[in-house]
Amino acid sequence: MGKTLFEKVWDAHTVRLMDNGQTQLLIGTHLIHEVTSPQAFGMLRDLGLKVKFPHRTFATVDHIVPTDVQTEPFADDLAAEMIRMLRVNAEEFGITYFDLSSGKQGIVHVVGPEQGITQPGTTIACGDSHTATHGAFGAIAFGIGTTQVRDVLATQTMTMSKPKVRLINVTGTLRPGVYAKDVILHIIAQLGAKGGIGYAYEYAGEVFDRMSMEERMTVCNMSIEGGARCGYVNPDEKTFEYLKGRPYSPTGAEWDKAVATWRGFASDEDAVFDDVVNIDAADIAPSVTWGISPDQGFSIDGRMPDPADAPSEAERISIVEALEYMKLPAGAPIKGTKIDVAFIGSCTNGRLSDFREVAKYIQGHHVAPGVTAIAVPGSQIVDVLCRNEGLDKIFTEAGFEWRGAGCSMCLAMNPDKLIGDQLCASSSNRNFKGRQGSPTGRTILMSPLMVAAAAVTGAVADAREVFDVAELAAV
């Protein structure tokens, strides 16, 4: 009987089975940032321990770093102290650190792949819930808590229960104007925010075969929003082409050897999955969220649900809570909902291809009066590449602010925050209450091009109509 990639990677990294049934797993690569690592390093000092394999740990700053003015000292004393401590810890424990002055700093899930640190067939851990992003390369990548960060630093291992594996097979061809972000929002809406609990997701089918590596990263990034422990795509020629020549990728004869090994980690044709979900690409439309959980979403032509139609009392209560918080009436169309802020960026959609795609359509348009729009590259390298192509000028001419690299408005750990009950059209990954900095701020998740459409119209809109994308919504 064949094995899945997940089983192959898990078996290759198993150190031992614990008495409680969990597995002690070797972590091949450990990524850290300024938020979840200080306490972990403090625990090491308290225990008199060193980092077991410092060459397997890589650090950057992303969550708390400001994106408007990135020269130090920062106005925020907490941000300044957290970044100072990461510098101290990296130097003391011999860890590679992509500092603001390095030209390589950025969101940890953007930096890992672009440096070639993320590689197929490996296990990756990071004190960040969206570590599943790295699964796009055929890696098994887990988000972990601060105590586990300590464990990985000290032992290069962690213990966990082995999840089941669900195959999500998306076949057919996506319609023009439908992107990777729409695919994952559709999947989460179909399976639920808790549907993946106890599972790893393997994404497969023609749609994923055709996706670029950056598109695959977008999908894997949000696996956690569907409750899955991780998500991945089998490595293929696109994977190898992306990694070739990266700073931390193998070279020469070692490259050929590595590729041969990486190929062997792909799921076997006769692999058996614990569950299989089949989705037709034709059923996926430009998607948005309407509520306060990533699974509270539908197509751009959707209407707010009516609590009276809920299948259960628990669901009715959930709908009422979401509609009240979002200040949206039951039965109303999502299209036309006024926005205050537009945000393009994050570890979900802050890569070169995201900005390229928006730039193709946004020329000749301008951000609507009363809307604040910001574009935030996911790394300093993405910033440079965008500037080399003049993308930053296209965005600024259209009325967007072009910022420095960082997590920015994805979350409330830096100055980029919503004010009051502002509503944000966001290319990020979470629409929880208060996620973007204000306890009453509201978030609608969507693809970068949909954010651009909302920005220039001042309301949630169908990008296919706003930008005359081929095969309009009526087709």
Sine and cosine of phi, psi and omega as CSV:
sin_phi,cos_phi,sin_psi,cos_psi,sin_omega,cos_omega
0.00,0.00,0.74,-0.68,-0.03,-1.00
-0.95,0.32,0.21,-0.98,-0.01,-1.00
-0.88,-0.48,0.44,-0.90,0.13,-0.99
-0.99,0.16,0.31,-0.95,0.10,-1.00
-0.83,0.55,-0.67,0.75,-0.02,-1.00
-0.84,0.54,-0.73,0.69,-0.01,-1.00
-0.89,0.45,-0.64,0.76,-0.02,-1.00
-0.90,0.43,-0.71,0.70,-0.02,-1.00
-0.93,0.37,-0.67,0.74,0.02,-1.00
-0.86,0.51,-0.75,0.66,-0.02,-1.00
-0.89,0.46,-0.63,0.78,-0.04,-1.00
-0.93,0.37,-0.37,0.93,-0.06,-1.00
-0.93,-0.37,0.12,0.99,0.03,-1.00
-0.96,0.29,0.82,-0.57,0.07,-1.00
-1.00,0.03,-0.74,0.68,0.05,-1.00
-0.19,-0.98,0.31,-0.95,0.11,-0.99
-1.00,-0.04,0.72,-0.70,-0.03,-1.00
-1.00,0.05,0.31,-0.95,-0.01,-1.00
-0.89,0.46,-0.45,0.89,-0.02,-1.00
-1.00,0.08,0.09,1.00,0.03,-1.00
1.00,-0.07,-0.17,0.98,0.04,-1.00
-0.98,0.18,0.18,-0.98,0.00,-1.00
-0.92,-0.40,0.70,-0.71,0.18,-0.98
-1.00,0.07,0.86,-0.51,-0.16,-0.99
-0.90,-0.44,0.75,-0.66,0.12,-0.99
-0.95,0.31,0.74,-0.67,0.04,-1.00
-0.98,-0.22,0.92,-0.39,-0.08,-1.00
-0.93,0.38,-0.63,0.78,-0.04,-1.00
-0.70,-0.71,0.72,-0.69,0.01,-1.00
-0.87,-0.49,0.84,-0.54,0.03,-1.00
-0.95,-0.31,0.70,-0.71,-0.01,-1.00
-0.72,-0.69,0.37,-0.93,0.08,-1.00
-0.66,-0.75,-0.12,-0.99,-0.19,-0.98
-0.98,0.22,-0.25,0.97,-0.14,-0.99
-1.00,0.00,-0.74,0.67,-0.11,-0.99
-0.99,-0.15,0.02,1.00,-0.05,-1.00
-0.99,-0.13,-0.48,0.88,-0.09,-1.00
-0.84,0.55,-0.71,0.71,-0.01,-1.00
-0.91,0.42,-0.59,0.81,-0.01,-1.00
-0.90,0.43,-0.69,0.72,0.03,-1.00
-0.91,0.40,-0.57,0.82,0.06,-1.00
-0.88,0.48,-0.64,0.77,0.04,-1.00
-0.90,0.43,-0.62,0.78,0.04,-1.00
-0.88,0.48,-0.69,0.72,0.00,-1.00
-0.89,0.45,-0.67,0.74,0.01,-1.00
-0.88,0.48,-0.54,0.84,-0.03,-1.00
-1.00,-0.05,-0.06,1.00,-0.01,-1.00
0.93,0.36,0.53,0.84,-0.06,-1.00
-0.96,-0.28,0.40,-0.92,0.10,-0.99
-0.96,-0.29,0.18,-0.98,0.14,-0.99
-0.97,0.26,0.79,-0.61,-0.13,-0.99
-0.88,0.48,-0.79,0.61,-0.01,-1.00
-0.74,-0.67,0.99,0.14,-0.10,-1.00
-0.84,0.53,-0.47,0.88,-0.02,-1.00
-0.94,0.33,-0.18,0.98,0.04,-1.00
-0.99,-0.12,0.03,1.00,-0.01,-1.00
-0.91,-0.42,0.71,-0.71,-0.01,-1.00
-0.75,-0.66,0.68,-0.73,-0.08,-1.00
-0.84,-0.54,0.51,-0.86,0.15,-0.99
-0.48,-0.88,0.16,-0.99,0.06,-1.00
-0.91,-0.41,0.69,-0.72,-0.06,-1.00
-0.47,-0.88,-0.73,0.69,-0.15,-0.99
-0.91,0.41,-0.74,0.67,-0.20,-0.98
-0.98,-0.18,-0.14,0.99,-0.06,-1.00
-0.94,0.34,0.71,-0.70,0.04,-1.00
-0.94,0.35,0.43,-0.90,0.00,-1.00
-0.94,-0.34,-0.15,0.99,0.01,-1.00
-1.00,0.03,-0.85,0.53,0.04,-1.00
-0.88,-0.48,0.94,-0.35,-0.09,-1.00
-0.96,-0.27,0.19,0.98,0.10,-1.00
-0.99,0.13,0.62,-0.79,-0.01,-1.00
-1.00,-0.09,0.46,-0.89,0.10,1.00
-0.98,0.21,0.54,-0.84,0.02,-1.00
-0.98,0.20,0.45,-0.89,0.03,-1.00
-0.92,0.39,-0.51,0.86,-0.01,-1.00
-1.00,0.07,0.93,-0.38,-0.04,-1.00
-0.89,0.45,-0.59,0.81,0.00,-1.00
-0.91,0.42,-0.69,0.72,0.03,-1.00
-0.88,0.48,-0.70,0.72,-0.01,-1.00
-0.87,0.49,-0.67,0.75,-0.03,-1.00
-0.94,0.34,-0.65,0.76,-0.01,-1.00
-0.91,0.42,-0.64,0.77,0.03,-1.00
-0.94,0.35,-0.62,0.79,0.06,-1.00
-0.87,0.49,-0.67,0.74,-0.02,-1.00
-0.92,0.39,-0.57,0.82,0.03,-1.00
-0.92,0.40,-0.63,0.78,0.07,-1.00
-0.87,0.49,-0.74,0.68,-0.01,-1.00
-0.87,0.50,-0.73,0.68,-0.04,-1.00
-0.91,0.41,-0.66,0.75,0.00,-1.00
-0.89,0.45,-0.68,0.74,0.00,-1.00
-0.93,0.37,-0.70,0.71,-0.05,-1.00
-0.90,0.43,-0.63,0.77,-0.10,-1.00
-0.98,-0.18,0.09,1.00,0.11,-0.99
0.95,0.31,0.64,0.77,-0.07,-1.00
-0.97,-0.24,0.65,-0.76,0.07,-1.00
-0.92,0.40,0.79,-0.61,-0.11,-0.99
-0.77,-0.64,0.86,-0.52,0.06,-1.00
-1.00,-0.04,1.00,0.06,-0.07,-1.00
-0.98,0.21,0.16,-0.99,0.02,-1.00
-0.86,0.50,-0.49,0.87,-0.03,-1.00
-1.00,0.08,-0.04,1.00,-0.11,-0.99
-0.99,0.13,-0.37,0.93,-0.12,-0.99
0.98,0.18,0.05,1.00,-0.04,-1.00
-0.85,-0.53,0.06,1.00,-0.04,-1.00
-0.93,0.36,0.41,-0.91,0.07,-1.00
0.24,-0.97,-0.13,-0.99,0.04,-1.00
-0.89,0.45,0.72,-0.69,-0.13,-0.99
-0.81,0.58,-0.56,0.83,-0.04,-1.00
-1.00,0.08,-0.06,1.00,0.16,-0.99
-0.99,-0.14,-0.66,0.75,-0.03,-1.00
-0.90,0.44,-0.71,0.71,-0.04,-1.00
-0.81,0.58,-0.81,0.59,0.02,-1.00
-0.91,0.42,-0.69,0.72,-0.11,-0.99
-0.94,0.34,-0.36,0.93,0.07,-1.00
-1.00,0.01,-0.14,0.99,-0.05,-1.00
0.98,0.19,0.22,0.97,0.05,-1.00
-0.95,0.30,-0.60,0.80,0.03,-1.00
-0.98,0.20,0.86,-0.51,-0.07,-1.00
-0.68,-0.74,0.45,-0.89,-0.02,-1.00
-0.88,0.47,0.48,-0.88,0.11,-0.99
0.96,0.28,0.18,0.98,-0.03,-1.00
-0.95,-0.31,0.25,-0.97,0.18,-0.98
-0.97,-0.26,0.68,-0.73,-0.05,-1.00
-0.74,-0.67,0.68,-0.73,0.05,-1.00
-0.74,-0.67,0.52,-0.85,0.04,-1.00
-0.39,-0.92,0.57,-0.82,0.03,-1.00
-0.97,0.23,0.85,0.52,-0.02,-1.00
-0.41,-0.91,0.71,-0.70,-0.13,-0.99
-0.92,0.40,-0.36,0.93,-0.07,-1.00
-0.99,-0.12,0.43,0.90,0.05,-1.00
-0.89,0.46,-0.35,0.94,0.04,-1.00
-0.83,0.56,-0.31,0.95,0.05,-1.00
-0.74,0.67,-0.66,0.75,-0.10,-0.99
-0.93,0.36,-0.20,0.98,0.07,-1.00
-0.90,0.43,-0.28,0.96,0.05,-1.00
-0.86,0.52,-0.36,0.93,-0.03,-1.00
-0.99,-0.14,0.17,0.99,-0.05,-1.00
0.98,0.18,0.43,0.90,0.10,-0.99
-0.98,-0.20,0.37,-0.93,0.12,-0.99
-0.97,-0.24,0.95,-0.32,-0.18,-0.98
-0.85,-0.53,0.78,-0.63,-0.10,-0.99
-0.87,-0.50,0.66,-0.75,0.23,-0.97
-0.99,0.13,0.67,-0.75,-0.07,-1.00
-0.72,-0.69,0.27,-0.96,0.03,-1.00
-1.00,0.00,0.09,-1.00,-0.10,-1.00
-0.88,0.48,-0.62,0.78,0.03,-1.00
-0.90,0.44,-0.63,0.78,0.05,-1.00
-0.95,0.33,-0.52,0.85,0.11,-0.99
-0.85,0.52,-0.70,0.72,0.06,-1.00
-0.85,0.53,-0.72,0.69,-0.04,-1.00
-0.88,0.48,-0.68,0.73,-0.02,-1.00
-0.93,0.36,-0.65,0.76,0.06,-1.00
-0.86,0.51,-0.68,0.73,-0.11,-0.99
-0.99,0.16,-0.53,0.85,-0.13,-0.99
-0.80,-0.60,-0.18,0.98,-0.11,-0.99
0.88,0.48,0.36,0.93,0.05,-1.00
-0.68,-0.73,0.25,-0.97,0.15,-0.99
-0.50,-0.87,0.36,-0.93,0.02,-1.00
-0.94,-0.34,0.64,-0.77,0.02,-1.00
-0.32,-0.95,0.30,-0.96,0.05,-1.00
-0.99,0.10,0.58,-0.81,-0.03,-1.00
-0.98,0.20,0.86,-0.51,0.02,-1.00
-0.98,0.20,0.26,-0.97,0.15,-0.99
-0.98,0.20,0.12,-0.99,-0.03,-1.00
-0.83,-0.56,0.81,-0.59,0.05,-1.00
-0.94,-0.35,0.78,-0.62,0.08,-1.00
-1.00,0.01,0.84,-0.55,0.09,-1.00
-0.94,-0.35,0.95,-0.31,-0.14,-0.99
-0.97,-0.26,0.92,-0.39,0.00,-1.00
-0.93,-0.36,0.92,-0.39,-0.10,-1.00
-0.94,-0.35,0.25,-0.97,0.02,-1.00
1.00,-0.05,-0.39,-0.92,-0.06,-1.00
-0.78,-0.63,0.75,-0.66,0.06,-1.00
-0.94,0.35,0.62,-0.78,0.05,-1.00
-0.96,0.28,0.44,-0.90,0.07,-1.00
-0.82,0.57,0.64,-0.76,-0.02,-1.00
1.00,0.05,0.02,1.00,0.05,-1.00
-0.94,-0.34,0.79,-0.61,-0.14,-0.99
-0.86,-0.52,0.05,-1.00,0.01,-1.00
-0.83,0.56,-0.62,0.78,0.01,-1.00
-0.88,0.48,-0.62,0.79,0.04,-1.00
-0.91,0.40,-0.59,0.81,0.01,-1.00
-0.88,0.47,-0.75,0.66,-0.05,-1.00
-0.95,0.30,-0.57,0.82,0.08,-1.00
-0.89,0.45,-0.61,0.79,0.04,-1.00
-0.91,0.42,-0.70,0.71,0.00,-1.00
-0.87,0.49,-0.72,0.70,-0.02,-1.00
-0.91,0.42,-0.64,0.77,0.03,-1.00
-0.90,0.44,-0.57,0.82,-0.02,-1.00
-0.97,0.25,-0.68,0.73,-0.12,-0.99
-1.00,-0.10,-0.32,0.95,0.03,-1.00
1.00,-0.06,0.39,-0.92,0.00,-1.00
-0.93,0.38,-0.34,0.94,0.03,-1.00
-0.93,-0.36,0.05,1.00,-0.08,-1.00
-0.90,0.43,-0.42,0.91,-0.05,-1.00
-0.99,-0.13,0.10,1.00,-0.02,-1.00
-0.86,0.52,0.78,-0.63,-0.01,-1.00
1.00,0.05,0.06,1.00,-0.06,-1.00
-0.84,-0.54,0.43,-0.90,0.35,-0.94
-0.97,-0.24,0.62,-0.79,-0.01,-1.00
-0.98,-0.21,0.79,-0.61,0.18,-0.98
-0.97,-0.25,0.87,-0.50,0.01,-1.00
-1.00,-0.08,0.80,-0.60,-0.06,-1.00
-0.53,-0.85,0.09,-1.00,0.00,-1.00
0.94,-0.34,0.14,-0.99,-0.10,-1.00
-0.86,0.51,-0.57,0.82,-0.02,-1.00
-0.88,0.47,-0.70,0.72,0.00,-1.00
-0.97,0.26,-0.52,0.85,0.07,-1.00
-0.87,0.50,-0.62,0.79,-0.04,-1.00
-0.99,0.13,-0.34,0.94,-0.04,-1.00
-0.91,0.42,0.55,-0.84,0.15,-0.99
-0.95,0.30,0.17,-0.99,0.03,-1.00
-0.90,0.44,-0.61,0.80,-0.02,-1.00
-0.93,0.36,-0.56,0.83,0.08,-1.00
-0.92,0.39,-0.66,0.75,0.05,-1.00
-0.88,0.47,-0.60,0.80,0.04,-1.00
-0.89,0.46,-0.63,0.78,0.03,-1.00
-0.86,0.52,-0.71,0.70,-0.03,-1.00
-0.92,0.38,-0.77,0.63,-0.03,-1.00
-0.88,0.48,-0.56,0.83,0.00,-1.00
-0.79,0.62,-0.67,0.75,-0.11,-0.99
-1.00,-0.09,0.21,0.98,0.06,-1.00
-0.82,0.57,-0.64,0.77,-0.02,-1.00
-0.90,0.45,-0.48,0.88,0.02,-1.00
-0.94,0.35,-0.31,0.95,0.09,-1.00
-0.99,-0.13,0.16,0.99,0.06,-1.00
1.00,0.01,-0.09,1.00,-0.04,-1.00
-0.96,0.28,0.48,-0.87,0.03,-1.00
-0.96,0.29,-0.52,0.85,0.06,-1.00
-0.27,-0.96,0.17,-0.99,0.06,-1.00
-0.58,-0.82,0.53,-0.85,-0.05,-1.00
-0.46,-0.89,0.29,-0.96,0.11,-0.99
-0.82,-0.57,0.64,-0.77,0.01,-1.00
-0.90,0.45,0.65,-0.76,0.01,-1.00
-0.93,0.37,0.57,-0.82,0.02,-1.00
-0.55,-0.83,-0.23,-0.97,-0.06,-1.00
-0.87,0.50,-0.56,0.83,0.04,-1.00
-0.89,0.45,-0.63,0.78,0.02,-1.00
-0.88,0.48,-0.75,0.66,-0.06,-1.00
-0.92,0.39,-0.62,0.78,0.00,-1.00
-0.90,0.43,-0.64,0.77,0.01,-1.00
-0.89,0.46,-0.67,0.74,-0.10,-1.00
-0.98,0.18,-0.38,0.92,-0.09,-1.00
-0.88,0.47,0.79,-0.62,0.05,-1.00
1.00,0.08,-0.03,1.00,0.03,-1.00
-0.94,0.34,0.44,-0.90,-0.09,-1.00
-0.80,0.61,-0.63,0.78,-0.07,-1.00
-0.97,-0.24,0.15,0.99,0.06,-1.00
-0.98,0.19,0.47,-0.88,0.06,-1.00
-0.88,0.47,0.37,-0.93,0.01,-1.00
-0.75,-0.66,0.29,-0.96,0.08,-1.00
0.86,0.51,-0.68,-0.73,-0.01,-1.00
-0.89,0.45,-0.51,0.86,0.01,-1.00
-0.92,0.39,-0.50,0.87,0.05,-1.00
-0.90,0.43,-0.76,0.65,-0.01,-1.00
-0.87,0.49,-0.64,0.77,0.02,-1.00
-0.91,0.42,-0.67,0.74,-0.02,-1.00
-0.90,0.43,-0.70,0.72,-0.01,-1.00
-0.87,0.49,-0.66,0.75,0.02,-1.00
-0.88,0.48,-0.64,0.77,0.04,-1.00
-0.93,0.38,-0.70,0.72,-0.02,-1.00
-0.87,0.50,-0.65,0.76,0.01,-1.00
-0.86,0.52,-0.59,0.80,-0.06,-1.00
-0.94,0.35,-0.24,0.97,-0.01,-1.00
-1.00,0.07,-0.20,0.98,0.00,-1.00
-0.89,0.46,0.50,-0.87,0.01,-1.00
-0.87,0.50,0.66,-0.75,0.04,-1.00
-0.94,0.34,0.45,-0.89,0.00,-1.00
-0.87,0.50,-0.52,0.86,-0.01,-1.00
-0.98,-0.18,0.36,0.93,0.04,-1.00
-0.89,0.46,0.58,-0.82,0.00,-1.00
-0.96,-0.29,0.77,-0.64,0.00,-1.00
-0.96,-0.28,0.45,-0.89,0.02,-1.00
-0.96,0.26,-0.39,0.92,0.04,-1.00
-0.36,-0.93,0.50,-0.87,0.01,-1.00
-0.74,-0.68,0.76,-0.65,0.05,-1.00
-0.85,-0.52,0.81,-0.59,0.01,-1.00
-0.94,-0.33,0.75,-0.66,-0.01,-1.00
-0.77,-0.64,0.70,-0.71,0.04,-1.00
-1.00,-0.01,0.82,-0.57,-0.02,-1.00
-0.84,0.54,-0.48,0.88,-0.01,-1.00
-0.90,0.43,-0.34,0.94,-0.01,-1.00
-1.00,0.08,-0.07,1.00,-0.06,-1.00
-0.99,-0.14,0.81,-0.59,0.02,-1.00
-0.88,-0.48,0.19,-0.98,0.15,-0.99
-0.79,0.61,0.80,-0.60,-0.19,-0.98
-0.88,-0.48,0.48,-0.88,0.04,-1.00
-0.62,-0.79,0.37,-0.93,0.15,-0.99
-1.00,-0.05,0.40,-0.92,0.04,-1.00
-0.85,-0.53,-0.23,0.97,-0.12,-0.99
-0.87,-0.49,-0.62,-0.79,-0.11,-0.99
-0.86,-0.51,0.35,0.94,0.09,-1.00
-0.59,-0.81,0.59,-0.81,-0.04,-1.00
-0.86,0.51,-0.34,0.94,0.02,-1.00
-1.00,0.07,-0.10,0.99,0.07,-1.00
-1.00,0.02,0.97,0.23,-0.08,-1.00
-0.54,-0.84,0.21,-0.98,0.02,-1.00
-0.26,-0.96,-0.11,-0.99,0.00,-1.00
-0.96,0.28,0.26,-0.96,-0.02,-1.00
-0.87,0.50,-0.35,0.94,0.02,-1.00
-1.00,-0.01,0.12,0.99,-0.05,-1.00
-0.96,0.26,0.30,-0.95,0.09,-1.00
-0.86,-0.50,0.47,-0.88,0.00,-1.00
-0.85,0.53,0.67,-0.75,0.01,-1.00
-0.92,0.38,0.43,-0.90,0.06,-1.00
-0.99,-0.16,0.86,-0.51,-0.01,-1.00
-0.81,0.59,-0.50,0.87,-0.02,-1.00
-0.91,0.42,-0.36,0.93,-0.02,-1.00
-1.00,-0.09,0.05,1.00,-0.05,-1.00
-0.89,0.46,0.64,-0.77,-0.04,-1.00
-0.96,0.29,-0.25,0.97,-0.01,-1.00
-0.51,-0.86,0.27,-0.96,0.01,-1.00
-0.92,0.40,-0.61,0.79,0.01,-1.00
-0.89,0.45,-0.65,0.76,0.01,-1.00
-0.94,0.35,-0.61,0.79,0.03,-1.00
-0.88,0.48,-0.71,0.71,0.00,-1.00
-0.89,0.45,-0.64,0.77,0.00,-1.00
-0.90,0.44,-0.67,0.74,0.00,-1.00
-0.91,0.41,-0.70,0.71,0.01,-1.00
-0.86,0.51,-0.72,0.69,0.00,-1.00
-0.86,0.51,-0.71,0.70,-0.04,-1.00
-0.92,0.40,-0.70,0.71,-0.02,-1.00
-0.91,0.42,-0.63,0.78,0.01,-1.00
-0.91,0.42,-0.69,0.73,-0.01,-1.00
-0.92,0.40,-0.69,0.73,-0.03,-1.00
-0.98,0.22,-0.19,0.98,-0.01,-1.00
0.84,0.53,0.71,0.71,0.00,-1.00
-0.85,-0.52,0.74,-0.67,-0.05,-1.00
-0.98,0.20,0.60,-0.80,0.06,-1.00
-0.84,0.55,0.67,-0.74,0.07,-1.00
1.00,0.09,-0.19,0.98,-0.02,-1.00
-0.98,0.22,0.53,-0.85,0.07,-1.00
-0.95,0.32,0.56,-0.83,0.07,-1.00
-0.96,0.28,-0.55,0.84,0.02,-1.00
-0.90,0.44,0.75,-0.66,-0.02,-1.00
0.99,-0.14,-0.12,0.99,0.05,-1.00
-0.91,0.42,0.83,-0.56,-0.06,-1.00
-0.92,0.39,0.62,-0.78,0.06,-1.00
-0.88,-0.47,0.32,-0.95,0.04,-1.00
-0.92,-0.39,-0.52,0.86,-0.10,-1.00
-0.70,-0.71,0.58,-0.82,0.10,-0.99
-0.80,-0.59,0.77,-0.64,-0.06,-1.00
-0.77,-0.64,0.85,-0.53,0.11,-0.99
-0.90,-0.44,0.88,-0.48,-0.02,-1.00
0.32,-0.95,-0.38,-0.93,0.03,-1.00
1.00,0.02,0.14,-0.99,0.03,-1.00
-0.95,0.32,-0.15,0.99,0.04,-1.00
-1.00,0.06,-0.69,0.73,-0.11,-0.99
-0.58,-0.82,0.75,0.66,0.02,-1.00
-0.87,-0.48,0.53,0.85,-0.05,-1.00
-0.97,-0.26,0.18,-0.98,-0.08,-1.00
-0.80,0.60,-0.72,0.70,-0.06,-1.00
-0.90,0.44,-0.52,0.86,0.03,-1.00
-0.91,0.42,-0.71,0.70,-0.02,-1.00
-0.95,0.30,-0.58,0.81,0.07,-1.00
-0.86,0.50,-0.71,0.70,-0.06,-1.00
-0.90,0.44,-0.69,0.72,0.02,-1.00
-0.92,0.40,-0.66,0.75,-0.04,-1.00
-0.87,0.48,-0.50,0.87,0.02,-1.00
-0.87,0.50,-0.52,0.85,-0.14,-0.99
-0.95,-0.31,-0.40,0.92,-0.19,-0.98
-0.99,0.13,-0.26,0.97,0.01,-1.00
-0.87,0.50,0.71,-0.70,-0.03,-1.00
1.00,-0.01,-0.09,1.00,0.04,-1.00
-0.93,-0.37,0.27,-0.96,0.04,-1.00
-0.59,-0.80,0.58,-0.82,0.02,-1.00
-0.82,0.57,0.70,-0.71,-0.06,-1.00
-0.91,0.41,0.51,-0.86,0.06,-1.00
-0.83,0.56,0.66,-0.76,0.04,-1.00
1.00,0.07,-0.08,1.00,0.01,-1.00
-0.97,-0.25,0.76,-0.64,0.12,-0.99
-1.00,-0.09,0.83,-0.56,-0.05,-1.00
-0.82,-0.58,0.77,-0.64,0.02,-1.00
-0.77,-0.64,0.61,-0.79,0.07,-1.00
-0.88,-0.48,0.82,-0.58,-0.12,-0.99
-0.79,-0.62,0.95,-0.30,0.03,-1.00
-0.88,0.47,0.53,-0.85,-0.07,-1.00
-0.97,0.24,-0.24,0.97,0.03,-1.00
-0.38,-0.93,0.24,-0.97,0.05,-1.00
-0.90,0.44,-0.54,0.84,0.03,-1.00
-0.93,0.36,-0.67,0.74,0.07,-1.00
-0.86,0.51,-0.66,0.75,0.02,-1.00
-0.85,0.52,-0.75,0.66,-0.01,-1.00
-0.89,0.46,-0.70,0.71,-0.01,-1.00
-0.89,0.46,-0.66,0.75,0.04,-1.00
-0.90,0.44,-0.69,0.73,0.00,-1.00
-0.91,0.42,-0.61,0.79,0.02,-1.00
-0.87,0.48,-0.50,0.87,0.00,-1.00
-1.00,-0.09,-0.01,1.00,0.01,-1.00
0.97,0.23,0.26,0.97,-0.03,-1.00
-0.92,0.38,-0.59,0.81,0.01,-1.00
-0.86,0.50,-0.62,0.78,0.01,-1.00
-0.93,0.37,-0.61,0.79,0.04,-1.00
-0.88,0.48,-0.68,0.73,0.00,-1.00
-0.92,0.39,-0.72,0.69,-0.05,-1.00
-0.92,0.38,-0.59,0.81,0.05,-1.00
-0.91,0.42,-0.45,0.89,0.03,-1.00
-1.00,0.08,-0.04,1.00,0.07,-1.00
0.98,-0.21,0.10,0.99,0.09,-1.00
-0.99,0.10,0.49,-0.87,0.22,-0.97
-1.00,0.05,0.75,-0.66,0.05,-1.00
-0.99,-0.16,0.88,-0.47,-0.14,-0.99
-0.96,-0.28,0.08,-1.00,0.13,-0.99
-0.99,0.17,0.20,-0.98,-0.11,-0.99
-0.94,0.34,0.64,-0.77,0.06,-1.00
0.27,-0.96,0.06,-1.00,0.01,-1.00
-0.94,0.34,-0.49,0.87,0.11,-0.99
0.81,0.59,-0.73,-0.69,-0.16,-0.99
-0.98,0.20,0.14,0.99,0.10,-0.99
-0.90,0.44,-0.55,0.84,-0.05,-1.00
-0.53,-0.85,0.13,-0.99,-0.18,-0.98
-0.99,-0.15,0.69,0.72,-0.02,-1.00
-0.93,-0.36,0.21,0.98,0.01,-1.00
-0.53,-0.85,0.05,-1.00,-0.10,-1.00
-0.91,0.40,-0.25,0.97,-0.02,-1.00
-0.98,0.19,1.00,-0.08,-0.10,-0.99
-0.68,-0.74,0.44,-0.90,0.13,-0.99
-0.96,0.28,0.38,-0.92,0.03,-1.00
-0.87,-0.49,0.75,-0.66,0.01,-1.00
0.85,0.53,-0.71,-0.71,-0.04,-1.00
-0.98,-0.18,0.49,0.87,0.04,-1.00
-0.79,0.61,0.56,-0.83,0.04,-1.00
-0.95,-0.32,0.78,-0.62,-0.07,-1.00
-0.91,-0.41,0.79,-0.61,0.22,-0.98
-1.00,0.09,0.91,-0.42,-0.21,-0.98
-0.78,-0.63,0.64,-0.77,0.07,-1.00
-1.00,-0.03,0.21,0.98,-0.04,-1.00
-0.99,0.14,-0.35,-0.94,-0.20,-0.98
-0.88,-0.47,-0.18,0.98,-0.05,-1.00
-0.70,-0.71,0.62,-0.79,0.02,-1.00
-0.85,-0.53,0.49,0.87,-0.01,-1.00
-0.89,0.45,0.35,-0.94,0.11,-0.99
-0.84,0.55,0.77,-0.63,0.07,-1.00
0.95,0.30,0.08,1.00,-0.08,-1.00
-0.84,0.54,-0.60,0.80,-0.10,-1.00
-0.98,-0.19,0.43,0.90,0.24,-0.97
0.94,-0.34,-0.44,0.90,0.04,-1.00
-0.95,-0.32,0.69,-0.72,0.00,-1.00
-0.90,0.43,-0.23,0.97,0.05,-1.00
-0.88,-0.48,0.08,1.00,0.00,-1.00
-0.92,0.39,0.53,-0.85,-0.09,-1.00
-0.86,-0.51,0.60,-0.80,-0.09,-1.00
-0.78,-0.63,0.72,-0.70,0.15,-0.99
-0.86,-0.51,0.88,-0.47,-0.02,-1.00
-0.99,0.12,0.59,-0.81,0.01,-1.00
-0.21,-0.98,0.09,-1.00,0.02,-1.00
-0.96,0.28,0.32,-0.95,0.02,-1.00
-0.83,0.56,-0.66,0.75,0.00,-1.00
-0.93,0.38,-0.55,0.83,0.08,-1.00
-0.93,0.38,-0.58,0.81,0.08,-1.00
-0.89,0.46,-0.69,0.72,0.01,-1.00
-0.88,0.48,-0.64,0.77,0.03,-1.00
-0.89,0.46,-0.67,0.75,0.04,-1.00
-0.91,0.40,-0.62,0.78,-0.03,-1.00
-0.89,0.45,-0.69,0.72,-0.10,-1.00
-0.99,0.14,-0.33,0.94,0.04,-1.00
-0.99,-0.17,-0.31,0.95,-0.03,-1.00
0.99,0.14,0.15,0.99,-0.04,-1.00
-0.42,-0.91,0.34,-0.94,0.07,-1.00
-0.85,0.53,0.79,-0.61,-0.11,-0.99
-0.58,-0.81,0.28,-0.96,0.07,-1.00
-1.00,0.05,0.92,-0.38,-0.06,-1.00
-0.86,0.51,-0.47,0.88,-0.01,-1.00
-0.90,0.43,-0.51,0.86,0.01,-1.00
-1.00,0.08,-0.68,0.74,-0.04,-1.00
-0.89,0.45,-0.67,0.74,-0.08,-1.00
-0.96,-0.27,0.16,0.99,0.04,-1.00
0.83,0.56,0.69,0.72,0.05,-1.00
-0.90,0.44,0.61,-0.79,-0.04,-1.00
-0.79,0.61,0.58,-0.82,-0.04,-1.00
0.82,0.57,0.98,0.19,-0.04,-1.00
-0.88,0.47,0.14,-0.99,-0.10,-1.00
-0.82,0.58,-0.50,0.87,-0.06,-1.00
-0.96,0.29,-0.30,0.95,-0.04,-1.00
-0.98,0.18,0.00,0.00,0.00,0.00
